[in-house]
Amino acid sequence: MSFSEKQIKWVVTCEHGGHKIPHDFKYLLPAMGEALTTHRGEDIGVKAAFNQFKAISDFRIINQISRLLIEFNRSLHHPKLFSGFSRNISPKEKKLLIDHYYLPYRNRIEKSVAEFISNNYLVIHLSIHSFTPVLDGLERTTDIGLLYDPKREDEKRFCQLWKDRCKDELHRYKMRMNYPYLGKADGLVTSLRKKFKEHYLGIEVELNQKHKEDFERISGVMAACLRDAVVKS
């Protein structure tokens, strides 16, 4: 498939865009402490990146509730849906988080994708994230990651086209595919792939937080390269 031959709708989401704690759960703040404003509580710097990508989007949404309360990028059945700070809250409180925050966010995205596909568009979904440079004492050896499902050839080809197009403009940065995570792990895009087996590409963009001061420029370049890569496909 040549992407240039398709009518495309761009969906841009950000699952870890902040560290807000709703009023009903502020009693957890003392326990969370400094963790709230570290990479454990949010994707540091990611708002700047999201703001660049949203400029090209047909639908965009950002979640700003901390992952220390509920993890918007995990399925309801995932054992880490709730963090160590929230896993022991009451069933009623968990239901409140799911019904009032998690599901409305996920459902808005799914509805948008479904509507675009029903109108014969190819949906390219960019889920924007950042990652800590060092995890468990190990340094992450890349600057920009593009994550895709290896079984989905169109996703792999799209990421390669995008990577190649960015190569000259971002030559100072090491860009890799399916690093620092595998694109097939449980997450929002993984759940959408299962529901939309055709006309949907789910790509996770991962930016190394050591470059957080430059996220705006990096993401601006990546967004500008995006349409050009599609045209030349």
N, C-alpha and C positions, 0 to 999 in steps of 0.2 A: 504494500500500500504506500502510495506517495501522500504524505501529509498535506502537500500543497493542493491536492485534488479534493480535499475534504473541507466542508464547512466546520469550523472549530469554535467551540465555546470554551473559554478559559475559566476554571474554578480555582480560586486561591484561598487556602485556609491556614490557620495557625492555631494549633491545639494547646500550645504552652506559652501564650503571649503575655502573661502577667502573674502576679502573686497575690491577687486580691482574695480576701476571706470575707464571705457574706456575714452580715451582722449576727445571725443566729449561731454562727460557729466561731465567733471571735474569742470564746472562752478557751479555744485550743491554741491561741497565739503564744502564751507563755511557754508552752511545751515546744512549739515549733521553733521559737527563738530565731537565731541567725540563719538557720537552714532555709527559712522562707525566701530570703533574697539571694540564695546561692543557686547553682544549677539544679539543685534538688527541688527547688520551689518553682522554677520557671526556666524557660530557654532564654538565657541572658542575651540582650541585644537584639532579639529577634523581631521586635516591633519595627525597627528601622528597615530590616529586610522585607518584612511583610508590606510595609508602606510603598516600597518600590515595585514589588510584584503586583500589588493590587491595582496599580495604574493600568495594567494590561488586561485586567480581569473582567469577565462578564458577570461573575458572582464572587463575592469575597466575604469572609467572616473570620473574626479573631476571638478566641476565648481568652479571658484575662483572669480566670479563677485558678488558683494555685493547684498544681498537680499533687501537692501534699494533702489536699482535701479529697479530690477525686481526679482520676487520671482519664482525661478526655480522649486520649489516644490508645485506650485499651478497651476490649470488648467487655460486656457486662459479666461474662463468666471468668474473666481473667483474675488470677489470684492477687494481682497488684492493682486492681481497680481502685482500692483504697490503700493509702500509705500506712506506715507504722504509726502515724499520728492520728489517723482517722479510722483504722480498721475496727476499733473497739467502741465506736459511737453506737448509739441505739439503732435498731432496724428502722425505726420511724425517721431518724435523721438521715440514714442512708437513702431511704426512699425519697426524702425531700431533695437530696442532692441529685439523685437520678432523674426525678420527675420535673424538677424546676430548672435544672441547669444542664445536665449531661444530655438528656434526650432531646430537649428543644434545639440544642446546638447541632447534634448529629442529624436530627430529622430535617432541619432546614437544609443541610448540605445534600442529604439523600434526595429530598424533594426537588431541589434545583437540578441535580444531575439527571434525575428521571425526566423532568420536563424538557431539558435540552435534548436528551436522547430521543424522546418521543417526537420531537420536531426534526429528527434526522440530522442532528449535529454529532460530531465526534467531540467528546468531552476530554480535555486534558486537565487533570487536577494536579495542582502543585501544593503540597503540604509542606509548609516552611518551618524549619527547626534550626536550632543551634546545639552544639555539643561542647562539653568541657574538654580542654586540651589534654588533661591528665585524668585518668580514671583508675582507681585502685593501684596507683603507683606506676601505671603504664602510660607512656606518652602516645597520643594518637598522631599518626604520621601522615596526615593529610590536612588540607585547608578547606576543601569543598567536596562534599559527597553528594552523588546523585543515586538514589535508591530506587530499584525497580524489581519486579518479580521476574526471575530468570526464565520462567516458563512462558512468559508473555513476550513474544518476539518484537512486537511493535513498541513496547515500553523500552526494551533494550536498545532498539534501533534509534528511538527518539532521544534517549540519553546520550548515545554515541554522537548523534548529529549535533546535539546541543553542546556537548563537551568539545567537539572539534571546532565548532563555531566560536567558542569562548577562548580557545587556546592562545591566540595572539594577544587579545585584549587583557587577559588575566594570566599572562605567562609567569608572573611572580608567584602564583599560587598553585599548589599541587591539587589537582582535581582527580578524584577516583570514583569509580562506580561501585555501589553496594559496599561502602565503607563510610563510617565506622560501624554500621549495622547492615544486616542483610535485609533486602527489600521485601522479603516474604514473611517477616515476623508479624505477630499480631499487631494490628493498628487500624486506624480509620480507613486508609486506602485499601488495606487487605480486606476489610469487611465489604467495602464498595465493589471491589473486584469480584467478590462472590455473588453479589446481587446484579452486577452489570457485566456480564461475561463478554459483551461486545460493545463497541463504540465508547469505551471508557479506558483511559490510560491514567494510572495513579502513580505519580512520581513524588518522592520525598526529597526535599532539598535540605542538606545538612551543612551548616557553616560553623567552622571552628571558632570558638569564643575568644581565642587569643587575638582575633582580628575584629573584635566587636566594634572598635572605633571606626572601622572601615566598612562595616556592613552595608551602609547606605550606598557607597560607591560600587562595591562588589556586586550587590544585588541589582543596582541600576544597570550595570554592564550586562549582567546575566539576562535581565529582562529584555534589554535591547537586542541581544543576540537571539532571543527566543524566536521571534517572528521571522527573522532572517533565516534561521536554521530550517524552519518549516517551509518557507518559500523555496529554499534550495534543495528540498528533499526530493 
